[in-house]
Amino acid sequence: MITADWKERLHKYITGILQNHKHKMIAINSMPDHLHMFFGMRPDQSLSDLMRIVKGDSSEWINANKITSSVFRWQGYGAFSYDKAALPSVATYIENQEIHHQKKSFLEEYKEFLNTFGVEYDEKYIFKQLE
């Protein structure tokens, strides 16, 4: 549901949410069916609380401004941590999402991340493709 005509506004809005909570956005990019954020996180806020705020506030903004023709809701989130040495390669990866997803779908990519990081999962809880 994220389209090219409003994705930059969404990125700025979400970056503002992170900054208001004193985190540092390093890279953000989105495709129609998902969004990647790479950010430095301060340790005194839990990731689950931050994601609840980001998802809730951004959904409220999208819906209040009638940016989509139907009600917008995020499905969920996945989170992975990286060391400081990986910063340039992860940021480049996020910035090049359009190129990357010409070769691999989001669902394929997400399962690959889960497997690479050794995360056990149940298929019924994996993200659903846009219809």
Secondary structure, 3 states (H helix, E strand, C coil): CCCCCCHHHHHHHHHHHHHHCCCEEEEEEEECCEEEEEEECCCCCCHHHHHHHHHHHHHHHHHHCCCCCCCCCCCCCCCCCCCHHHHHHHHHHHHCHHHHCCCCCHHHHHHHHHHHCCCCCCHHHCCCCCC
